[in-house]
Amino acid sequence: MAVAKTTTTRTRSTASATTKARTTKPAPVKASVDATAVVDLDRVRKPFYAYVGVADLAVEKLREIPSFYSHGFSTAQAQVNQARGSVKSLPDSVREQLETIPTQLQALPKKARGTYADLVKRGHKLVTSVRNNPNTKAALKQAKTARTQAKGAATSVRRAAGSAEKVAESTAAKVG
């Protein structure tokens, strides 16, 4: 048989757990283990914030679609005329772009890290604003109250059912 004791602590940016375990019965080999795990909560939260940031960015871009298309229709003819003129210089343009591809590929990881950091900041800002919103706090308070009331109602129903069962048993004993 073994005995284990775990202690947990949490700060704003880390969570840690320490466990001490040992065997209690005499065994061929007595064993004891001490283990500590520390988790950087800021690092764990980053993917969530990036996810929220991507969703927020998508909503922003979706809101821009109507104005993009209304503006696009008015400038479509000018863009067609410009495209006709650029067809002549297309081969030279393609050659120039082919020469810049290796440089662009080398810059992609840095650009991706920057984009990820921007999305994390955006998501963190949105989560913080939602968390600190008075309406959110009121909704959380109402949810806690509703949960407490539901637990109380369940307890009342359980007790009433127990009482009804006892009454039915005593009545059956008197009749039977």
SEKOLVO-405764 format. One line per 8 residues: number of its first residue (from 1); their letters; for each residue x, y, z of N, C-alpha, C, O. Coordinates in Angstrom, 1 decimal, padded with zeros to 4 digits. Layout:
// residues N
NUM = A = X Y Z X Y Z X Y Z X Y Z | ... $
//
This chain:
// residues 176
1 = MAVAKTTT = 000.8 -001.2 000.0 000.0 000.0 000.0 000.9 001.2 000.0 002.0 001.2 000.5 | 000.4 002.3 -000.6 001.2 003.5 -000.7 000.3 004.7 -000.2 -000.9 004.7 -000.2 | 001.0 005.7 000.3 000.4 006.9 000.8 001.0 008.1 -000.1 002.2 008.1 -000.3 | 000.1 009.0 -000.5 000.6 010.1 -001.3 000.0 011.4 -000.8 -001.2 011.4 -000.4 | 000.8 012.4 -000.8 000.3 013.7 -000.5 000.7 014.7 -001.5 001.8 014.8 -001.9 | -000.3 015.5 -002.0 000.0 016.4 -003.1 -000.4 017.8 -002.6 -001.4 018.1 -002.0 | 000.5 018.8 -002.9 000.3 020.2 -002.5 000.3 021.0 -003.8 001.3 020.8 -004.6 | -000.6 021.8 -004.0 -000.7 022.7 -005.2 -000.6 024.1 -004.8 -001.2 024.5 -003.8 $
9 = TRTRSTAS = 000.0 024.9 -005.7 000.0 026.3 -005.5 -000.2 027.0 -006.9 000.2 026.4 -007.9 | -000.7 028.2 -006.8 -001.0 028.9 -008.1 -000.7 030.3 -007.9 -001.2 031.0 -006.9 | 000.0 030.9 -008.8 000.2 032.3 -008.9 -000.4 032.8 -010.1 -001.1 032.1 -010.8 | -000.3 034.1 -010.4 -000.9 034.7 -011.6 -000.4 034.0 -012.9 -001.1 033.8 -013.8 | 000.9 033.7 -012.9 001.5 033.2 -014.1 002.0 031.7 -014.1 002.4 031.2 -015.1 | 001.9 031.1 -012.9 002.4 029.7 -012.8 001.5 028.9 -011.9 000.8 029.4 -011.1 | 001.5 027.6 -012.2 000.8 026.6 -011.3 001.8 025.5 -011.0 002.5 025.1 -011.9 | 001.9 025.1 -009.8 002.8 024.0 -009.5 002.2 023.0 -008.5 001.3 023.3 -007.8 $
17 = ATTKARTT = 002.6 021.7 -008.7 002.1 020.7 -007.8 003.3 019.9 -007.3 004.2 019.5 -008.1 | 003.3 019.6 -006.0 004.4 018.8 -005.4 003.7 017.5 -004.8 002.8 017.7 -004.1 | 004.2 016.4 -005.2 003.7 015.1 -004.7 004.8 014.4 -003.9 005.9 014.2 -004.4 | 004.4 013.9 -002.8 005.3 013.0 -002.0 004.6 011.7 -001.8 003.5 011.7 -001.2 | 005.2 010.6 -002.2 004.5 009.3 -002.1 005.5 008.3 -001.5 006.7 008.4 -001.7 | 005.0 007.4 -000.7 005.9 006.3 -000.1 005.0 005.1 000.2 003.8 005.2 000.3 | 005.7 004.0 000.3 005.0 002.7 000.6 004.9 002.7 002.1 005.7 003.2 002.9 | 003.8 002.0 002.6 003.6 001.9 004.1 003.8 000.5 004.6 004.2 000.4 005.8 $
25 = KPAPVKAS = 003.5 -000.5 003.8 003.7 -001.8 004.3 005.2 -002.3 004.1 005.8 -001.8 003.1 | 005.7 -003.1 005.0 007.0 -003.6 004.7 007.0 -004.4 003.4 006.2 -005.3 003.2 | 007.9 -004.1 002.6 008.1 -004.8 001.3 009.5 -005.2 001.1 010.4 -004.7 001.8 | 009.8 -006.0 000.2 011.2 -006.3 -000.1 012.0 -005.0 -000.3 013.2 -004.9 000.1 | 011.4 -004.0 -000.9 012.0 -002.7 -001.2 011.1 -001.6 -000.8 010.0 -001.6 -001.4 | 011.5 -000.8 000.1 010.6 000.4 000.4 010.9 001.5 -000.6 012.0 001.7 -001.0 | 009.9 002.2 -001.0 010.0 003.2 -002.0 009.4 004.5 -001.6 008.4 004.5 -000.9 | 010.0 005.5 -002.1 009.4 006.8 -001.9 009.7 007.7 -003.1 010.8 007.5 -003.7 $
33 = VDATAVVD = 008.8 008.6 -003.4 008.9 009.4 -004.6 008.6 010.8 -004.2 007.5 011.1 -003.6 | 009.4 011.8 -004.7 009.1 013.2 -004.6 009.1 013.8 -006.0 010.1 013.6 -006.7 | 008.0 014.4 -006.4 007.9 015.0 -007.7 007.3 016.3 -007.7 006.4 016.6 -006.9 | 007.8 017.2 -008.5 007.3 018.6 -008.6 007.1 018.9 -010.1 008.0 018.7 -010.9 | 006.0 019.5 -010.4 005.7 020.0 -011.8 005.3 021.4 -011.7 004.5 021.8 -010.9 | 005.9 022.2 -012.5 005.6 023.7 -012.6 005.1 024.0 -014.0 005.8 023.6 -015.0 | 004.0 024.6 -014.2 003.4 025.0 -015.5 003.4 026.5 -015.6 002.9 027.2 -014.8 | 004.0 027.0 -016.7 003.9 028.4 -017.0 002.5 028.7 -017.7 002.3 028.4 -018.9 $
41 = LDRVRKPF = 001.6 029.3 -016.9 000.3 029.5 -017.4 000.2 030.5 -018.6 -000.6 030.3 -019.5 | 001.1 031.5 -018.6 001.1 032.4 -019.8 001.4 031.6 -021.0 000.9 031.9 -022.1 | 002.3 030.7 -021.0 002.7 029.9 -022.2 001.5 029.0 -022.6 001.3 028.8 -023.8 | 000.8 028.5 -021.6 -000.4 027.6 -021.9 -001.5 028.4 -022.5 -002.2 027.9 -023.4 | -001.6 029.7 -022.1 -002.8 030.5 -022.6 -002.6 031.0 -024.0 -003.5 031.4 -024.6 | -001.3 031.1 -024.4 -001.0 031.8 -025.7 -001.8 031.2 -026.9 -002.4 031.9 -027.6 | -001.9 029.8 -027.0 -002.6 029.3 -028.1 -004.1 029.7 -028.1 -004.8 029.9 -029.1 | -004.7 029.7 -026.9 -006.1 030.1 -026.7 -006.3 031.6 -027.2 -007.2 031.9 -027.9 $
49 = YAYVGVAD = -005.4 032.4 -026.7 -005.4 033.8 -027.1 -005.3 034.0 -028.6 -006.0 034.8 -029.2 | -004.4 033.2 -029.2 -004.2 033.3 -030.7 -005.5 032.8 -031.4 -005.9 033.4 -032.4 | -006.1 031.8 -030.9 -007.4 031.3 -031.4 -008.4 032.4 -031.4 -009.1 032.6 -032.4 | -008.6 033.1 -030.2 -009.5 034.1 -030.1 -009.2 035.3 -031.0 -010.1 035.9 -031.6 | -007.9 035.6 -031.1 -007.4 036.7 -032.0 -007.8 036.4 -033.5 -008.2 037.3 -034.2 | -007.6 035.1 -033.9 -008.0 034.8 -035.3 -009.5 034.9 -035.5 -009.9 035.4 -036.5 | -010.2 034.5 -034.5 -011.7 034.6 -034.7 -012.1 036.1 -034.8 -013.0 036.4 -035.6 | -011.5 036.9 -033.9 -011.8 038.3 -033.9 -011.4 039.0 -035.3 -012.1 039.8 -035.8 $
57 = LAVEKLRE = -010.2 038.6 -035.8 -009.8 039.1 -037.1 -010.7 038.7 -038.2 -011.0 039.5 -039.1 | -011.2 037.4 -038.1 -012.1 036.9 -039.1 -013.4 037.7 -039.1 -014.0 038.0 -040.2 | -013.9 038.0 -037.9 -015.2 038.8 -037.8 -014.9 040.2 -038.4 -015.8 040.7 -039.1 | -013.8 040.8 -038.1 -013.5 042.1 -038.6 -013.5 042.1 -040.1 -014.0 043.0 -040.8 | -012.8 041.1 -040.7 -012.7 041.0 -042.2 -014.1 040.7 -042.8 -014.4 041.3 -043.9 | -014.9 039.9 -042.2 -016.3 039.7 -042.7 -017.1 040.9 -042.7 -017.9 041.1 -043.6 | -016.9 041.8 -041.7 -017.6 043.0 -041.7 -017.2 044.0 -042.8 -018.0 044.9 -043.2 | -016.0 043.8 -043.3 -015.5 044.7 -044.3 -016.0 044.3 -045.7 -015.9 045.0 -046.7 $
65 = IPSFYSHG = -016.5 043.1 -045.9 -016.9 042.6 -047.2 -017.9 043.4 -047.9 -017.7 043.7 -049.1 | -019.0 043.9 -047.3 -019.9 044.7 -048.1 -019.3 046.0 -048.6 -019.5 046.3 -049.8 | -018.5 046.7 -047.8 -017.9 047.9 -048.4 -016.8 047.6 -049.4 -016.6 048.3 -050.4 | -016.1 046.4 -049.3 -015.2 046.0 -050.3 -015.8 045.8 -051.7 -015.3 046.3 -052.7 | -016.9 045.1 -051.7 -017.6 044.8 -052.9 -018.3 046.1 -053.5 -018.3 046.3 -054.7 | -018.8 046.9 -052.7 -019.4 048.2 -053.3 -018.4 049.1 -053.9 -018.6 049.7 -054.9 | -017.2 049.1 -053.2 -016.1 049.9 -053.8 -015.5 049.2 -055.0 -015.1 049.9 -055.9 | -015.5 047.9 -055.0 -014.9 047.1 -056.0 -015.6 047.2 -057.4 -015.0 047.3 -058.4 $
73 = FSTAQAQV = -017.0 047.3 -057.3 -017.7 047.4 -058.5 -017.5 048.8 -059.2 -017.5 048.9 -060.4 | -017.3 049.8 -058.4 -017.1 051.1 -059.0 -015.7 051.3 -059.6 -015.6 052.0 -060.6 | -014.8 050.5 -059.2 -013.4 050.6 -059.8 -013.1 049.4 -060.7 -011.9 049.3 -061.2 | -014.0 048.6 -061.0 -013.8 047.4 -061.8 -013.3 047.7 -063.2 -012.3 047.1 -063.7 | -013.9 048.7 -063.8 -013.5 049.0 -065.2 -012.1 049.6 -065.2 -011.3 049.2 -066.1 | -011.8 050.4 -064.3 -010.4 050.9 -064.2 -009.4 049.8 -064.0 -008.3 049.8 -064.6 | -009.7 048.8 -063.2 -008.8 047.7 -063.0 -008.7 046.8 -064.2 -007.6 046.3 -064.5 | -009.7 046.7 -065.0 -009.7 045.9 -066.3 -008.7 046.6 -067.2 -007.9 045.9 -067.9 $
81 = NQARGSVK = -008.8 047.9 -067.4 -008.0 048.7 -068.3 -006.5 048.6 -067.8 -005.6 048.4 -068.7 | -006.3 048.6 -066.5 -004.9 048.5 -066.0 -004.4 047.1 -066.3 -003.2 047.0 -066.6 | -005.2 046.1 -066.1 -004.7 044.7 -066.4 -004.3 044.5 -067.8 -003.4 043.8 -068.1 | -005.1 045.1 -068.8 -004.8 045.0 -070.2 -003.4 045.6 -070.5 -002.6 045.0 -071.3 | -003.1 046.7 -069.8 -001.8 047.4 -070.1 -000.7 046.6 -069.4 000.5 046.7 -069.9 | -000.9 045.9 -068.3 000.2 045.2 -067.7 000.5 043.8 -068.3 001.5 043.2 -067.9 | -000.3 043.3 -069.2 -000.1 042.0 -069.8 001.2 042.1 -070.6 001.9 041.1 -070.7 | 001.5 043.2 -071.2 002.8 043.4 -072.0 004.0 043.2 -071.1 005.0 042.6 -071.6 $
89 = SLPDSVRE = 003.9 043.7 -069.9 005.1 043.6 -069.0 005.1 042.4 -068.1 005.9 042.3 -067.2 | 004.2 041.5 -068.3 004.0 040.3 -067.5 005.3 039.4 -067.4 005.7 039.0 -066.4 | 005.9 039.1 -068.6 007.1 038.2 -068.5 008.2 038.8 -067.6 008.8 038.1 -066.8 | 008.5 040.1 -067.8 009.5 040.7 -067.0 009.1 040.7 -065.5 010.0 040.5 -064.6 | 007.9 041.0 -065.2 007.4 041.0 -063.8 007.5 039.6 -063.2 007.9 039.5 -062.0 | 007.3 038.5 -064.0 007.4 037.2 -063.4 008.9 036.9 -063.1 009.2 036.3 -062.1 | 009.8 037.3 -064.0 011.2 037.1 -063.8 011.6 037.8 -062.5 012.4 037.2 -061.7 | 011.2 039.0 -062.3 011.6 039.7 -061.1 011.1 039.1 -059.8 011.8 039.0 -058.8 $
97 = QLETIPTQ = 009.8 038.6 -059.9 009.3 037.9 -058.7 009.9 036.6 -058.4 010.1 036.3 -057.3 | 010.4 035.9 -059.5 011.1 034.6 -059.3 012.4 034.8 -058.5 012.8 034.0 -057.7 | 013.0 036.0 -058.8 014.3 036.3 -058.1 014.1 036.6 -056.7 015.0 036.4 -055.8 | 013.0 037.1 -056.3 012.7 037.5 -054.9 012.1 036.4 -054.0 012.0 036.5 -052.8 | 011.8 035.3 -054.6 011.2 034.2 -053.9 012.1 033.6 -052.8 011.6 033.5 -051.6 | 013.4 033.3 -053.0 014.2 032.8 -051.9 014.2 033.8 -050.7 014.2 033.3 -049.5 | 014.3 035.1 -050.9 014.4 036.0 -049.9 013.0 036.0 -049.1 013.0 036.1 -047.9 | 011.9 036.0 -049.8 010.6 035.9 -049.2 010.4 034.7 -048.4 009.9 034.7 -047.3 $
105 = LQALPKKA = 010.9 033.5 -048.9 010.8 032.3 -048.1 011.6 032.4 -046.8 011.2 031.8 -045.8 | 012.8 033.0 -046.8 013.6 033.1 -045.6 012.9 034.0 -044.6 013.1 033.9 -043.4 | 012.2 035.0 -045.0 011.5 035.9 -044.1 010.2 035.3 -043.5 009.7 035.9 -042.6 | 009.7 034.2 -044.1 008.4 033.7 -043.6 008.4 033.3 -042.2 007.4 033.7 -041.5 | 009.4 032.6 -041.6 009.3 032.2 -040.2 009.2 033.4 -039.3 008.4 033.4 -038.3 | 010.0 034.5 -039.6 009.9 035.7 -038.7 008.6 036.4 -038.8 008.0 036.8 -037.9 | 008.1 036.4 -040.1 006.7 037.0 -040.3 005.7 036.2 -039.6 004.7 036.8 -039.0 | 005.8 034.9 -039.6 004.8 034.0 -038.9 004.8 034.2 -037.4 003.8 034.3 -036.7 $
113 = RGTYADLV = 006.0 034.3 -036.8 006.1 034.6 -035.4 005.5 036.0 -035.0 004.8 036.1 -034.0 | 005.8 036.9 -035.9 005.2 038.3 -035.6 003.7 038.2 -035.7 003.0 038.9 -034.9 | 003.1 037.5 -036.7 001.7 037.4 -036.9 001.1 036.7 -035.7 000.0 037.1 -035.1 | 001.7 035.6 -035.2 001.3 034.9 -034.1 001.2 035.7 -032.8 000.3 035.7 -032.1 | 002.3 036.5 -032.6 002.4 037.4 -031.5 001.3 038.5 -031.6 000.7 038.8 -030.5 | 001.0 039.0 -032.7 -000.1 040.0 -032.9 -001.4 039.3 -032.6 -002.3 040.0 -032.0 | -001.6 038.1 -033.0 -002.9 037.4 -032.8 -003.1 037.1 -031.3 -004.2 037.3 -030.7 | -002.0 036.8 -030.6 -002.0 036.5 -029.2 -002.4 037.8 -028.4 -003.2 037.8 -027.5 $
121 = KRGHKLVT = -001.8 038.9 -028.8 -002.1 040.2 -028.2 -003.6 040.6 -028.4 -004.3 041.1 -027.5 | -004.0 040.4 -029.7 -005.4 040.7 -030.0 -006.4 039.9 -029.2 -007.4 040.4 -028.7 | -006.1 038.6 -029.1 -007.0 037.7 -028.3 -006.9 038.0 -026.8 -008.0 038.0 -026.2 | -005.8 038.3 -026.3 -005.7 038.7 -024.9 -006.5 039.9 -024.6 -007.2 040.0 -023.6 | -006.4 040.9 -025.5 -007.1 042.1 -025.3 -008.6 041.9 -025.3 -009.3 042.4 -024.5 | -009.1 041.0 -026.2 -010.5 040.7 -026.3 -011.0 039.9 -025.1 -012.0 040.2 -024.5 | -010.2 038.9 -024.7 -010.6 038.1 -023.5 -010.6 039.0 -022.3 -011.6 038.9 -021.5 | -009.7 039.9 -022.1 -009.6 040.8 -020.9 -010.8 041.7 -021.0 -011.5 042.0 -019.9 $
129 = SVRNNPNT = -011.2 042.3 -022.1 -012.3 043.2 -022.2 -013.6 042.4 -021.9 -014.5 043.0 -021.2 | -013.8 041.2 -022.4 -015.0 040.4 -022.1 -015.0 040.1 -020.6 -016.1 040.2 -020.0 | -013.9 039.6 -020.1 -013.8 039.3 -018.6 -014.2 040.4 -017.7 -014.8 040.2 -016.7 | -013.7 041.6 -018.1 -014.0 042.8 -017.2 -015.3 043.5 -017.5 -015.6 044.5 -016.9 | -016.0 043.0 -018.5 -017.3 043.7 -018.9 -018.3 043.5 -017.7 -018.5 042.3 -017.3 | -019.0 044.5 -017.3 -020.0 044.3 -016.2 -021.1 043.4 -016.6 -021.6 042.7 -015.7 | -021.5 043.3 -017.9 -022.5 042.4 -018.3 -022.1 040.9 -018.1 -022.8 040.1 -017.7 | -020.8 040.7 -018.4 -020.2 039.3 -018.2 -020.2 039.0 -016.8 -020.6 037.8 -016.4 $
137 = KAALKQAK = -019.8 039.9 -015.9 -019.8 039.6 -014.5 -021.2 039.3 -013.9 -021.4 038.5 -013.1 | -022.2 040.1 -014.4 -023.5 039.9 -014.0 -024.0 038.5 -014.5 -024.7 037.8 -013.7 | -023.7 038.1 -015.7 -024.1 036.8 -016.2 -023.5 035.7 -015.4 -024.2 034.7 -015.1 | -022.2 035.8 -015.0 -021.6 034.8 -014.2 -022.2 034.7 -012.8 -022.4 033.6 -012.3 | -022.6 035.9 -012.3 -023.2 035.9 -011.0 -024.6 035.2 -011.0 -024.9 034.4 -010.2 | -025.3 035.5 -012.1 -026.6 034.8 -012.3 -026.5 033.3 -012.5 -027.3 032.5 -011.9 | -025.5 032.9 -013.2 -025.2 031.5 -013.4 -024.9 030.8 -012.1 -025.4 029.7 -011.9 | -024.1 031.4 -011.3 -023.7 030.8 -010.0 -025.0 030.7 -009.1 -025.2 029.7 -008.4 $
145 = TARTQAKG = -025.8 031.7 -009.1 -027.0 031.7 -008.3 -028.0 030.6 -008.8 -028.6 029.9 -008.0 | -028.1 030.5 -010.1 -029.0 029.5 -010.7 -028.4 028.1 -010.3 -029.2 027.2 -010.0 | -027.1 027.9 -010.4 -026.5 026.6 -010.0 -026.8 026.3 -008.6 -027.2 025.1 -008.2 | -026.7 027.3 -007.7 -027.0 027.0 -006.3 -028.4 026.7 -006.1 -028.8 025.8 -005.3 | -029.3 027.4 -006.8 -030.8 027.1 -006.6 -031.1 025.7 -007.2 -031.9 025.0 -006.6 | -030.5 025.3 -008.2 -030.7 024.0 -008.8 -030.2 022.9 -007.8 -030.9 021.9 -007.7 | -029.1 023.1 -007.2 -028.6 022.2 -006.2 -029.6 022.1 -005.1 -029.9 021.0 -004.6 | -030.1 023.2 -004.6 -031.0 023.2 -003.5 -032.3 022.5 -003.9 -032.9 021.8 -003.1 $
153 = AATSVRRA = -032.8 022.7 -005.1 -034.0 022.1 -005.6 -033.8 020.6 -005.6 -034.7 019.8 -005.3 | -032.7 020.1 -006.1 -032.4 018.7 -006.2 -032.4 018.1 -004.8 -032.9 017.0 -004.6 | -031.8 018.8 -003.9 -031.7 018.3 -002.5 -033.1 018.2 -001.9 -033.5 017.2 -001.3 | -034.0 019.2 -002.2 -035.4 019.2 -001.7 -036.1 018.0 -002.3 -036.9 017.3 -001.6 | -036.0 017.8 -003.6 -036.7 016.7 -004.2 -036.2 015.4 -003.7 -037.0 014.5 -003.4 | -034.9 015.2 -003.5 -034.4 014.0 -002.9 -035.0 013.7 -001.5 -035.4 012.6 -001.2 | -035.0 014.7 -000.7 -035.5 014.6 000.6 -037.0 014.3 000.6 -037.5 013.4 001.4 | -037.8 015.0 -000.3 -039.2 014.7 -000.4 -039.4 013.3 -000.9 -040.4 012.6 -000.4 $
161 = AGSAEKVA = -038.6 012.8 -001.8 -038.8 011.4 -002.3 -038.5 010.4 -001.2 -039.2 009.4 -001.0 | -037.5 010.7 -000.4 -037.2 009.9 000.8 -038.3 009.8 001.8 -038.7 008.8 002.3 | -038.9 011.0 002.0 -040.0 011.1 003.0 -041.2 010.3 002.4 -041.9 009.6 003.2 | -041.5 010.5 001.1 -042.6 009.8 000.5 -042.4 008.3 000.6 -043.4 007.6 000.8 | -041.2 007.9 000.4 -040.9 006.5 000.4 -041.2 005.9 001.8 -041.7 004.8 002.0 | -040.7 006.6 002.9 -041.0 006.2 004.2 -042.4 006.2 004.6 -042.9 005.2 005.2 | -043.2 007.2 004.1 -044.7 007.2 004.4 -045.3 006.0 003.7 -046.2 005.3 004.2 | -044.9 005.7 002.4 -045.5 004.6 001.7 -045.2 003.3 002.4 -046.0 002.4 002.4 $
169 = ESTAAKVG = -043.9 003.1 002.9 -043.6 001.9 003.6 -044.4 001.7 004.8 -044.8 000.6 005.1 | -044.5 002.8 005.6 -045.3 002.7 006.9 -046.8 002.4 006.6 -047.4 001.7 007.3 | -047.3 003.1 005.5 -048.7 002.8 005.2 -048.9 001.4 004.7 -049.9 000.7 005.1 | -048.0 000.9 003.9 -048.0 -000.5 003.5 -047.9 -001.5 004.6 -048.5 -002.5 004.6 | -047.1 -001.1 005.6 -046.9 -002.0 006.8 -048.2 -002.1 007.6 -048.6 -003.1 008.1 | -048.9 -000.9 007.7 -050.2 -000.9 008.5 -051.3 -001.6 007.8 -052.1 -002.3 008.4 | -051.3 -001.5 006.4 -052.4 -002.2 005.7 -052.1 -003.7 005.5 -053.0 -004.5 005.6 | -050.9 -004.0 005.3 -050.5 -005.4 005.0 -050.3 -006.2 006.1 -050.0 -007.4 005.9 $
//
